[in-house]
Amino acid sequence: MKKSTKLVSAVVVLAVLGGVYVGLNTYVSKEEQTESSSEEENKTKVFSVKTEDIKSLEFIVDKKETTFEKKDDSWVKKDETDFPVNQTTLDSAASAIETVEADRVLENVDNLTEYGLDSPSNTITVDTSDGTTKFNIGDENTSTNQYYITKDDDDSTVYVVAASTVTPFMDSLYDYAQGEDFPTIDSSTVKKVQVSEDKDSYVLEENSDGATWDVSSDGSSDKETADTTAAGNVTSGLGNFAFDQFVDYNAEDLSKYGLDNPYATITVDYQEEVEDTSSDSSESDSTASESDSKDTQGDEADSTDASDDSSSSEDTKTTTVDKQLVIYVGDEAGDGSRYVTVDNKQIYTMSTDTLSAVIDKTPSDLWSLIVNYLSVKNLDQLQVTYGGTTNTVNVSRETTTDDDGNDKETTTYQLDGEDIESTTFTTFYNKLTNMAGQKRLTDTYTPATDPEMTVVFTDSDKNQTTVTFYTYDTNYYAAVVGNKVFLVNKMTVKEMFNAYETMVNGETKTEATATPTAEAK
């Protein structure tokens, strides 16, 4: 019985506490709403105007009084009407001053120095259809994110206003300018990139197959195969080019930006899809003739005409056109960027990190590091000299036709006249032709020893290429192809040697011989 009484009492207490909580929560909510409403009511209206009634805004920009005025519903810079004013930015500034409200009003002020108003940081003059109003801007109260201001000639009253009221008038001149976007370049359509610099210059050009690239020194006809990834980094880097800061809309002295003698000049040949505005006269004549005929056929013809018009509007044709863009790169701007221009008039900055994807490279930075690639489909013969012995692999191909009339090609491999398993040969051949160096030597190389392996490729057109492998140091082999010297990781070459011995002897070296030492790795 006592337990039941205690349980009932606990429930009653819980219900009472719940009611108290709900009531208290409701009270606090109402108090917050009242306080918020009170704060709004406590704001003092200092100034109010409709933005469409603002005729001009004058304020200090870069330590100079600057006036933007309305002409035919557009903002212009009064003393420089060609200046490309950013209409959105000026509209935002006008909206910020549309209603000026003070969170606090300090009256009977006799010392403006305390508020930074003895020497205002800025003065905003608003000219409207009803007259002129002036605001002096003092210090910022960083604790509350508010500013002290005075209005017109009343220096005894200081208003405390939100920062959003005055900060739109505290930018540099070109923050109020409308710049252009960097021309859009689809990296997949880039055909040629030429970079001219005092020290590092190169030409990167796509081959007719659309998949490989050649690279050469600027002004040289000697071309090298470019690394596909490195070439892709350049073209995708161009696709990422974008202007940072707008600096000058009509540069008269390019030397101010180092653009009279550019640090680098980038010339890009690319393609662009544009709307085809050309029309076939015979097609137009035919359309006109059909229209004349349909005019005699009543409402049904009119309905057909409407359908045809709709179909015609949907069939917008495009054509591919060749484009060229020249980008001039000037001096460093001091903020991790350089000055750039594409027309020698409008000057912008661009991040040096963005530019580095394209400039400050030598042709050797873009060279392919594939030692020698020849598809097995185009191989006719492979001659290998290794360990003092020369072996020859000949490739034979036979085409047969099945019962359905489909052609089928069968490829066989013979090592010194004896058939060998295709997988045994292709395992070795793939390691040989997919071999990439870690770097290429640019200095003259004179081998200190005899070659460990010499491979002569003969393709289906009877062209021959020789690759010779020399021990270079504890980490690398030197793979020499003509005048090119690739430094290849020793482990990679050893694996290729082992695959060759497996093909020739039918077995691998012992583990001790086959596995490179820790030093060789």
C-alpha positions as CSV (number, residue, x, y, z in Angstrom):
1,M,0.0,0.0,0.0
2,K,2.8,2.3,0.9
3,K,4.6,1.5,-2.3
4,S,1.4,2.4,-4.3
5,T,1.1,5.7,-2.5
6,K,4.7,6.6,-3.2
7,L,4.3,5.7,-6.9
8,V,1.2,8.0,-7.2
9,S,3.0,10.8,-5.5
10,A,6.0,10.5,-7.8
11,V,3.7,10.6,-10.9
12,V,2.0,13.8,-9.5
13,V,5.3,15.4,-8.8
14,L,6.5,14.5,-12.3
15,A,3.4,16.0,-13.9
16,V,3.8,19.2,-11.9
17,L,7.4,19.5,-12.9
18,G,6.5,18.9,-16.6
19,G,3.9,21.7,-16.4
20,V,6.4,24.0,-14.8
21,Y,8.9,23.3,-17.6
22,V,6.4,23.9,-20.4
23,G,5.3,27.1,-18.7
24,L,8.9,28.3,-18.2
25,N,9.8,27.4,-21.7
26,T,6.8,29.4,-23.1
27,Y,7.7,32.3,-20.9
28,V,11.4,32.4,-22.0
29,S,10.3,32.1,-25.7
30,K,7.9,35.1,-25.2
31,E,10.6,37.0,-23.4
32,E,13.1,36.4,-26.3
33,Q,10.5,37.5,-28.8
34,T,9.8,40.6,-26.7
35,E,13.5,41.4,-26.3
36,S,14.0,41.0,-30.1
37,S,11.0,43.2,-30.9
38,S,12.3,45.7,-28.3
39,E,15.7,45.8,-29.9
40,E,14.1,46.5,-33.3
41,E,12.0,49.2,-31.7
42,N,15.0,50.7,-29.9
43,K,16.9,51.2,-33.2
44,T,17.0,54.8,-34.3
45,K,16.4,55.6,-37.9
46,V,19.2,57.9,-39.1
47,F,18.5,58.0,-42.8
48,S,16.1,56.5,-45.4
49,V,15.8,56.8,-49.2
50,K,14.6,54.7,-52.0
51,T,17.5,53.3,-54.1
52,E,15.9,54.5,-57.3
53,D,16.0,58.1,-55.9
54,I,19.8,58.0,-55.4
55,K,21.4,60.1,-58.1
56,S,25.1,59.6,-57.0
57,L,27.3,58.2,-54.4
58,E,30.6,59.9,-53.5
59,F,33.1,58.3,-51.2
60,I,36.9,57.9,-50.8
61,V,38.4,55.1,-52.9
62,D,42.2,54.5,-52.7
63,K,42.6,57.8,-50.8
64,K,40.8,59.7,-53.5
65,E,37.2,61.1,-53.6
66,T,35.4,59.1,-56.2
67,T,31.9,59.7,-57.5
68,F,29.6,57.1,-59.1
69,E,26.4,58.5,-60.6
70,K,23.4,57.2,-62.4
71,K,23.1,57.7,-66.1
72,D,20.1,56.1,-67.9
73,D,19.6,53.7,-65.0
74,S,23.3,52.6,-65.1
75,W,26.1,53.5,-62.8
76,V,29.1,55.3,-64.3
77,K,32.3,56.7,-62.8
78,K,31.7,60.5,-63.1
79,D,35.3,61.5,-64.0
80,E,35.9,58.4,-66.2
81,T,32.9,57.3,-68.0
82,D,34.7,54.5,-69.8
83,F,35.5,52.8,-66.5
84,P,33.7,49.4,-66.5
85,V,31.6,49.8,-63.4
86,N,30.2,46.6,-61.8
87,Q,26.5,47.4,-61.7
88,T,25.8,44.7,-59.1
89,T,28.5,46.0,-56.7
90,L,27.2,49.6,-56.9
91,D,23.6,48.5,-56.5
92,S,24.6,46.6,-53.3
93,A,26.4,49.7,-52.0
94,A,23.2,51.8,-52.7
95,S,21.1,49.1,-50.9
96,A,23.4,49.3,-47.9
97,I,22.8,53.0,-47.4
98,E,19.0,52.8,-48.3
99,T,18.1,52.6,-44.6
100,V,20.6,53.6,-42.0
101,E,19.7,52.6,-38.5
102,A,21.7,53.2,-35.3
103,D,21.9,50.6,-32.6
104,R,22.9,53.3,-30.2
105,V,23.0,57.1,-30.3
106,L,25.6,59.0,-28.3
107,E,24.5,62.6,-27.8
108,N,26.4,65.7,-26.7
109,V,29.7,64.3,-27.8
110,D,32.5,66.9,-27.3
111,N,35.5,64.7,-28.2
112,L,35.3,63.1,-31.6
113,T,38.8,61.7,-31.3
114,E,37.5,58.9,-29.1
115,Y,35.5,57.6,-32.0
116,G,38.0,58.3,-34.8
117,L,35.8,61.0,-36.2
118,D,38.2,63.9,-35.8
119,S,39.8,62.5,-39.0
120,P,37.2,60.3,-40.7
121,S,38.5,57.2,-42.5
122,N,35.9,57.8,-45.2
123,T,33.1,60.2,-46.1
124,I,30.0,59.0,-47.9
125,T,27.9,61.6,-49.7
126,V,24.5,60.5,-51.0
127,D,22.9,62.8,-53.6
128,T,19.2,62.2,-53.9
129,S,16.2,63.9,-55.6
130,D,15.5,65.4,-52.2
131,G,19.0,66.8,-51.5
132,T,22.4,65.7,-50.2
133,T,23.3,63.7,-47.1
134,K,26.8,63.2,-45.8
135,F,28.1,60.5,-43.4
136,N,31.5,60.6,-41.8
137,I,32.9,57.2,-41.0
138,G,35.0,56.8,-37.8
139,D,36.6,53.8,-36.0
140,E,35.3,50.3,-35.9
141,N,34.3,48.7,-32.6
142,T,35.9,45.3,-33.3
143,S,34.2,43.8,-30.3
144,T,30.7,44.4,-31.6
145,N,31.4,44.7,-35.3
146,Q,30.0,48.2,-35.5
147,Y,31.1,51.6,-36.7
148,Y,30.9,55.1,-35.3
149,I,29.5,57.7,-37.8
150,T,28.2,61.2,-37.8
151,K,25.6,62.7,-40.2
152,D,25.9,66.0,-42.1
153,D,27.4,68.8,-40.0
154,D,26.2,67.5,-36.6
155,D,29.4,66.7,-34.8
156,S,27.7,66.4,-31.4
157,T,25.8,63.2,-32.2
158,V,27.5,59.9,-32.9
159,Y,25.6,57.0,-34.2
160,V,26.7,53.3,-33.7
161,V,25.7,51.4,-36.9
162,A,26.2,47.8,-38.2
163,A,29.4,47.2,-40.2
164,S,27.3,46.2,-43.2
165,T,26.2,49.8,-43.6
166,V,29.6,51.2,-44.3
167,T,31.9,48.3,-45.5
168,P,30.5,48.3,-49.1
169,F,32.3,51.7,-49.4
170,M,35.7,50.6,-48.2
171,D,37.0,48.7,-51.1
172,S,39.7,49.5,-53.7
173,L,38.8,51.0,-57.1
174,Y,38.9,47.7,-59.1
175,D,36.6,46.1,-56.6
176,Y,33.9,48.3,-58.2
177,A,35.0,47.3,-61.7
178,Q,33.4,44.6,-63.9
179,G,36.1,42.5,-65.3
180,E,35.9,39.8,-68.0
181,D,36.1,36.1,-67.5
182,F,39.1,34.3,-68.9
183,P,38.3,32.8,-72.3
184,T,37.0,29.3,-71.9
185,I,39.3,26.6,-73.3
186,D,38.1,23.0,-73.4
187,S,41.3,21.1,-72.7
188,S,40.2,18.2,-74.9
189,T,40.2,20.5,-77.9
190,V,43.7,21.8,-77.5
191,K,45.9,21.0,-80.5
192,K,49.1,23.0,-79.8
193,V,50.8,24.8,-76.9
194,Q,53.8,27.1,-77.5
195,V,55.5,28.6,-74.5
196,S,58.2,31.2,-75.0
197,E,60.4,32.2,-72.0
198,D,63.9,33.6,-71.6
199,K,65.1,30.4,-70.2
200,D,62.6,27.6,-70.7
201,S,60.6,27.3,-74.0
202,Y,58.8,24.5,-75.6
203,V,56.2,23.5,-78.2
204,L,53.7,20.7,-77.4
205,E,51.7,19.5,-80.4
206,E,49.1,16.8,-80.8
207,N,49.7,14.1,-83.4
208,S,47.1,13.3,-86.1
209,D,46.0,10.2,-84.1
210,G,44.6,12.5,-81.5
211,A,46.1,10.4,-78.7
212,T,49.8,11.2,-78.6
213,W,51.9,14.3,-78.4
214,D,55.3,15.6,-79.6
215,V,57.4,18.1,-77.8
216,S,60.3,20.2,-79.1
217,S,62.3,23.2,-78.2
218,D,60.8,26.5,-79.3
219,G,62.1,27.1,-82.8
220,S,63.5,23.6,-83.3
221,S,62.3,21.1,-85.8
222,D,63.6,18.1,-83.7
223,K,60.6,16.5,-82.1
224,E,60.5,14.1,-79.2
225,T,57.6,11.9,-78.1
226,A,55.9,13.6,-75.2
227,D,54.7,11.8,-72.0
228,T,50.9,11.4,-72.3
229,T,50.3,12.3,-68.6
230,A,52.7,15.3,-68.8
231,A,51.0,16.6,-71.9
232,G,47.6,16.1,-70.3
233,N,48.7,18.1,-67.3
234,V,49.5,21.0,-69.5
235,T,46.3,21.0,-71.5
236,S,44.1,20.5,-68.3
237,G,46.1,23.3,-66.7
238,L,45.0,25.6,-69.5
239,G,41.4,24.6,-68.9
240,N,41.9,25.7,-65.3
241,F,43.2,29.2,-66.1
242,A,41.2,32.0,-64.5
243,F,41.7,35.6,-63.7
244,D,42.1,36.6,-60.1
245,Q,42.2,40.3,-59.5
246,F,41.2,43.0,-62.1
247,V,44.1,45.5,-62.1
248,D,43.7,47.9,-65.1
249,Y,41.0,48.2,-67.8
250,N,43.0,50.3,-70.2
251,A,46.8,49.9,-69.6
252,E,48.8,52.6,-71.4
253,D,52.2,51.6,-69.8
254,L,52.7,47.9,-70.0
255,S,56.1,48.2,-68.3
256,K,54.3,48.8,-65.0
257,Y,53.4,45.2,-65.1
258,G,56.4,43.7,-66.8
259,L,54.3,43.1,-69.9
260,D,56.3,45.2,-72.3
261,N,58.9,42.4,-72.2
262,P,56.8,39.4,-70.9
263,Y,58.2,36.9,-68.6
264,A,56.4,34.3,-70.7
265,T,54.2,34.2,-73.8
266,I,51.7,31.3,-74.1
267,T,50.1,30.6,-77.5
268,V,47.3,28.1,-77.5
269,D,45.7,26.6,-80.7
270,Y,42.4,25.0,-79.9
271,Q,38.9,24.4,-81.3
272,E,35.5,25.6,-80.4
273,E,31.9,24.7,-81.2
274,V,30.0,27.7,-82.5
275,E,26.5,28.0,-83.9
276,D,26.4,27.6,-87.7
277,T,24.8,30.7,-89.1
278,S,25.4,29.9,-92.7
279,S,22.4,28.8,-94.8
280,D,22.0,26.8,-98.0
281,S,20.4,29.0,-100.6
282,S,18.8,26.1,-102.4
283,E,17.3,24.9,-99.2
284,S,15.9,28.4,-98.5
285,D,14.4,28.5,-102.0
286,S,12.8,25.1,-101.4
287,T,11.3,26.3,-98.1
288,A,9.9,29.4,-99.7
289,S,8.3,27.4,-102.6
290,E,6.7,25.0,-100.1
291,S,5.4,28.0,-98.1
292,D,3.8,29.5,-101.2
293,S,2.1,26.2,-102.0
294,K,0.8,25.7,-98.5
295,D,-0.7,29.2,-98.4
296,T,-3.5,27.9,-100.7
297,Q,-4.3,24.9,-98.5
298,G,-6.1,26.6,-95.5
299,D,-5.8,26.0,-91.8
300,E,-4.3,22.6,-92.1
301,A,-1.4,24.0,-94.0
302,D,-1.0,26.7,-91.3
303,S,-0.8,24.0,-88.7
304,T,1.8,22.2,-90.6
305,D,3.8,25.4,-91.0
306,A,3.8,25.9,-87.2
307,S,5.0,22.4,-86.7
308,D,7.8,22.9,-89.3
309,D,8.9,26.1,-87.6
310,S,9.1,24.4,-84.2
311,S,11.2,21.6,-85.7
312,S,13.5,24.0,-87.4
313,S,14.1,26.0,-84.2
314,E,15.1,22.8,-82.5
315,D,17.6,21.7,-85.2
316,T,20.3,24.3,-84.3
317,K,23.5,23.3,-86.1
318,T,27.0,23.9,-84.8
319,T,30.4,23.9,-86.5
320,T,33.9,23.5,-85.3
321,V,36.2,26.5,-85.8
322,D,40.0,26.8,-85.1
323,K,40.8,29.4,-82.4
324,Q,44.1,30.8,-81.1
325,L,44.7,32.6,-77.8
326,V,47.8,34.4,-76.8
327,I,48.4,34.9,-73.0
328,Y,51.1,37.3,-71.9
329,V,52.6,36.7,-68.4
330,G,54.4,39.6,-66.7
331,D,56.0,40.4,-63.4
332,E,55.1,38.9,-60.0
333,A,52.3,40.9,-58.4
334,G,53.5,40.2,-54.8
335,D,50.6,38.1,-53.6
336,G,51.5,34.7,-55.1
337,S,50.4,35.8,-58.6
338,R,51.6,37.4,-61.8
339,Y,50.2,40.0,-64.0
340,V,48.6,38.7,-67.2
341,T,46.8,40.0,-70.2
342,V,45.3,38.6,-73.4
343,D,44.8,41.9,-75.3
344,N,47.5,44.2,-73.9
345,K,44.8,46.5,-72.5
346,Q,43.0,44.8,-69.7
347,I,45.4,43.6,-67.0
348,Y,44.6,40.9,-64.4
349,T,46.5,38.8,-61.9
350,M,46.7,35.0,-62.1
351,S,47.9,32.6,-59.5
352,T,51.5,31.4,-60.0
353,D,50.4,27.9,-59.0
354,T,47.8,28.0,-61.8
355,L,50.4,29.2,-64.3
356,S,53.0,26.7,-63.2
357,A,51.0,23.9,-64.9
358,V,52.1,25.4,-68.2
359,I,55.2,27.7,-67.8
360,D,58.6,27.2,-66.3
361,K,59.1,23.9,-68.1
362,T,61.8,22.6,-70.4
363,P,61.1,20.2,-73.2
364,S,62.8,17.4,-71.2
365,D,60.2,17.9,-68.5
366,L,57.6,16.6,-71.0
367,W,59.6,13.9,-72.7
368,S,58.1,10.4,-72.7
369,L,60.1,8.0,-70.4
370,I,58.9,4.9,-72.3
371,V,62.1,3.3,-73.4
372,N,60.7,1.8,-76.6
373,Y,57.2,0.7,-77.4
374,L,56.3,-1.4,-80.4
375,S,52.9,-3.2,-80.3
376,V,53.3,-7.0,-80.7
377,K,50.8,-6.7,-83.5
378,N,53.4,-4.8,-85.5
379,L,56.4,-6.9,-84.5
380,D,58.1,-9.0,-87.2
381,Q,61.3,-10.1,-85.5
382,L,63.1,-9.7,-82.2
383,Q,66.8,-10.4,-81.9
384,V,68.2,-10.5,-78.4
385,T,71.9,-10.8,-77.3
386,Y,72.3,-11.7,-73.7
387,G,75.1,-13.5,-71.8
388,G,77.2,-13.8,-75.0
389,T,74.4,-15.6,-76.9
390,T,72.1,-14.2,-79.6
391,N,68.6,-15.6,-80.0
392,T,66.0,-14.7,-82.5
393,V,62.2,-14.7,-82.3
394,N,60.3,-14.6,-85.5
395,V,56.6,-13.8,-85.7
396,S,54.2,-15.5,-88.2
397,R,50.6,-14.5,-88.8
398,E,48.1,-16.6,-90.7
399,T,44.5,-15.5,-91.6
400,T,41.8,-18.1,-92.0
401,T,38.1,-17.8,-92.7
402,D,35.6,-19.7,-90.6
403,D,32.3,-21.2,-91.8
404,D,30.5,-17.9,-91.3
405,G,32.8,-16.1,-93.5
406,N,34.6,-14.3,-90.6
407,D,38.4,-13.8,-90.9
408,K,40.5,-15.0,-88.0
409,E,44.2,-14.3,-87.5
410,T,46.5,-16.8,-85.8
411,T,49.9,-15.6,-84.5
412,T,52.7,-18.0,-83.8
413,Y,56.2,-17.4,-82.4
414,Q,59.4,-19.3,-83.1
415,L,62.5,-19.0,-81.0
416,D,65.5,-19.9,-83.3
417,G,63.2,-21.9,-85.5
418,E,61.3,-23.7,-82.7
419,D,57.7,-23.0,-81.7
420,I,57.3,-21.5,-78.3
421,E,54.2,-20.7,-76.2
422,S,52.7,-17.4,-77.0
423,T,52.2,-16.6,-73.3
424,T,55.9,-17.2,-72.5
425,F,56.9,-14.8,-75.2
426,T,54.3,-12.1,-74.5
427,T,55.2,-12.1,-70.8
428,F,58.8,-11.2,-71.6
429,Y,57.8,-8.8,-74.5
430,N,55.4,-6.9,-72.3
431,K,58.0,-6.3,-69.6
432,L,60.4,-5.2,-72.4
433,T,58.1,-2.8,-74.1
434,N,56.2,-1.4,-71.1
435,M,59.5,-0.4,-69.4
436,A,59.7,3.3,-68.4
437,G,62.7,5.2,-67.1
438,Q,62.6,7.3,-64.0
439,K,64.5,10.0,-65.8
440,R,66.5,10.7,-68.9
441,L,70.1,11.9,-69.2
442,T,70.7,15.1,-71.1
443,D,74.5,15.0,-70.9
444,T,76.7,12.8,-73.1
445,Y,76.8,9.2,-71.8
446,T,79.8,6.9,-72.3
447,P,79.2,3.4,-71.0
448,A,81.9,2.1,-68.7
449,T,81.2,-1.6,-69.4
450,D,79.9,-3.8,-72.2
451,P,76.1,-4.1,-72.5
452,E,74.3,-6.8,-70.6
453,M,71.6,-7.1,-73.2
454,T,71.0,-5.8,-76.7
455,V,67.6,-6.0,-78.3
456,V,66.9,-5.3,-82.0
457,F,63.2,-4.7,-82.9
458,T,62.1,-5.2,-86.5
459,D,58.6,-4.1,-87.3
460,S,56.3,-5.2,-90.0
461,D,57.7,-2.5,-92.3
462,K,61.2,-3.8,-91.8
463,N,62.2,-0.8,-89.7
464,Q,64.7,-1.6,-87.0
465,T,65.3,-0.1,-83.5
466,T,68.0,-1.1,-81.1
467,V,67.9,-0.9,-77.3
468,T,71.0,-1.6,-75.3
469,F,71.1,-2.1,-71.5
470,Y,74.2,-1.2,-69.5
471,T,74.8,-1.2,-65.7
472,Y,74.8,2.4,-64.7
473,D,75.1,2.4,-60.9
474,T,73.7,0.5,-57.8
475,N,70.2,1.8,-58.5
476,Y,69.8,2.1,-62.3
477,Y,70.4,0.5,-65.6
478,A,71.0,2.8,-68.6
479,A,68.8,1.9,-71.5
480,V,70.2,3.5,-74.7
481,V,68.0,4.0,-77.8
482,G,69.8,6.0,-80.4
483,N,70.9,9.2,-78.6
484,K,68.4,8.8,-75.8
485,V,69.6,7.4,-72.5
486,F,66.9,6.3,-70.0
487,L,67.8,5.5,-66.4
488,V,65.6,2.5,-65.4
489,N,65.2,1.0,-61.9
490,K,67.4,-2.0,-61.6
491,M,64.7,-4.2,-60.3
492,T,62.5,-3.5,-63.3
493,V,65.3,-4.6,-65.7
494,K,66.2,-7.6,-63.7
495,E,62.6,-8.8,-63.9
496,M,62.8,-8.4,-67.6
497,F,66.0,-10.4,-67.7
498,N,64.4,-13.2,-65.7
499,A,61.4,-13.3,-68.0
500,Y,63.8,-13.6,-71.0
501,E,65.7,-16.5,-69.4
502,T,62.3,-18.3,-68.7
503,M,61.5,-17.9,-72.4
504,V,64.8,-19.2,-73.5
505,N,65.6,-21.9,-70.9
506,G,62.2,-22.7,-69.7
507,E,63.1,-21.9,-66.1
508,T,64.0,-18.9,-63.9
509,K,67.2,-18.1,-62.1
510,T,67.6,-19.2,-58.6
511,E,66.0,-16.9,-56.0
512,A,69.4,-15.6,-54.9
513,T,70.3,-14.6,-58.5
514,A,66.9,-13.4,-59.5
515,T,66.1,-11.1,-56.5
516,P,67.9,-7.7,-56.5
517,T,69.7,-6.8,-53.4
518,A,68.4,-4.1,-51.1
519,E,71.1,-1.8,-52.4
520,A,70.0,-2.4,-56.0
521,K,66.4,-1.6,-55.1
